[in-house]
Amino acid sequence: MLEATRIGDGVDARVAEFAARREALVSANRYFYLQPTVGKTNNRVEMKDGRDMVMLASYSYLGLIGHPRIEAAAQEAIEQYGTGAGGVRLLTGTTDLHERLEARIADFCSREDACVYSSGYMTNIAIITGLTGPGDLVLMDKLDHASIVDGCLLSGAKWHTYRHNDMDHLERLLEKNAGEYGTILVVADSVFSMDGDVMDLPGTKALCERYGARLMVDEAHSVGSLGATGHGIEEHFDMIGSIDFKMGTLSKSIPSVGGYLAGPHELIDYQRHMSRPFIFSAALPPAQTAAALAAFDVIEDEPWRVKQLHDVQRRYTSGLKAQGWNTMESTTCVVPVLVGDEAKTMDLTRMLFDAGIFVCPIVHPAVPRGSDRLRTCLMATHTDADLQQALDAFEHAGRQLGLI
């Protein structure tokens, strides 16, 4: 094996700084990242070391990983199409499976058409860089996902953040900049991934209409989890068709990989020919395409999963609050548990791991200092026994650490 070359520049400094921090966490038994599991992820998981744990960190909100219909669709796709698409969508990579998936997404989203990308991250990059550029302005919520921030940086457009869900601040920015740019695009997450609260869609839409701005919403965490039937934030607020650029992912409630933009046919056709992540990224593999296609059918055919998820999140959140935990403003299946101190957050995580609860600590720089927390995620398949084990573990650890 070749030895690493070190020349003492900024790269070496960054790597060394990270290595020291990682080693300190490992030495203190406080490193909880890249934890390998064995088998399918559901309400419970088996760790590589053989432990059985309650999974409180998965994005599989409806528990569809391993669903027999979805697995059968993926297996059939491999038999018919093989394991890869063989190229980018614009040239040789498009199959009838991709076309069927895009039509199914458009129907699910109540839109004319949809365009599928290789990841959710790349979808946000594609939309923002494809539809804005120099001479345009993007206004984004302070807590928007990193992919939205990166899309703004790559687009060449000017951008500003508005305070989280603060409609007064957003209106001041819109009023100040109205008429000064070719396009003004407002971008927000539907469900904010670190806080679990929901964007103010009615307020945001009203402001966009008042000031002539476009509205883009990232539905990564709302498809399958928001709305009576899991159709997302427009269903949640009874505002179907209100979003101009409707983005979603295929890797959370949908147990596959990829992302999509849904909208008018002409807009989608433009993106297929002009957005660089679509043009220069390999097409989704057949198995993942078929799995996503089947998953949309399962969500609509098994509405009990959405109802069960809503019931699980109510019982779990109520249980935490009764113990004295601060779950911030969460009203969804993403439930933060605020600690406010990095060391105590890591201590709490260790005690929960030891009690058989798989959780994720979220500390600076992912969140501001002083807002360190655990981010817990719920699933429709969590059982009464799972919830009780988790709540008992939180109560015991919280009292031992003096947090409740």
Secondary structure as GFF3:
##gff-version 3
##sequence-region A 1 404
A	DSSP	alpha_helix	10	27	.	.	.	ID=ss1
A	DSSP	beta_strand	37	38	.	.	.	ID=ss2
A	DSSP	beta_strand	44	47	.	.	.	ID=ss3
A	DSSP	beta_strand	52	55	.	.	.	ID=ss4
A	DSSP	alpha_helix	68	81	.	.	.	ID=ss5
A	DSSP	pi_helix	89	93	.	.	.	ID=ss6
A	DSSP	alpha_helix	96	108	.	.	.	ID=ss7
A	DSSP	beta_strand	113	117	.	.	.	ID=ss8
A	DSSP	alpha_helix	120	131	.	.	.	ID=ss9
A	DSSP	beta_strand	137	141	.	.	.	ID=ss10
A	DSSP	alpha_helix	146	155	.	.	.	ID=ss11
A	DSSP	beta_strand	158	162	.	.	.	ID=ss12
A	DSSP	alpha_helix	167	177	.	.	.	ID=ss13
A	DSSP	beta_strand	184	189	.	.	.	ID=ss14
A	DSSP	alpha_helix	201	211	.	.	.	ID=ss15
A	DSSP	beta_strand	214	218	.	.	.	ID=ss16
A	DSSP	alpha_helix	233	237	.	.	.	ID=ss17
A	DSSP	beta_strand	245	249	.	.	.	ID=ss18
A	DSSP	beta_strand	259	263	.	.	.	ID=ss19
A	DSSP	alpha_helix	265	274	.	.	.	ID=ss20
A	DSSP	alpha_helix	276	279	.	.	.	ID=ss21
A	DSSP	alpha_helix	286	301	.	.	.	ID=ss22
A	DSSP	alpha_helix	304	323	.	.	.	ID=ss23
A	DSSP	beta_strand	334	338	.	.	.	ID=ss24
A	DSSP	alpha_helix	342	354	.	.	.	ID=ss25
A	DSSP	beta_strand	357	358	.	.	.	ID=ss26
A	DSSP	beta_strand	360	362	.	.	.	ID=ss27
A	DSSP	beta_strand	373	377	.	.	.	ID=ss28
A	DSSP	alpha_helix	384	400	.	.	.	ID=ss29
###
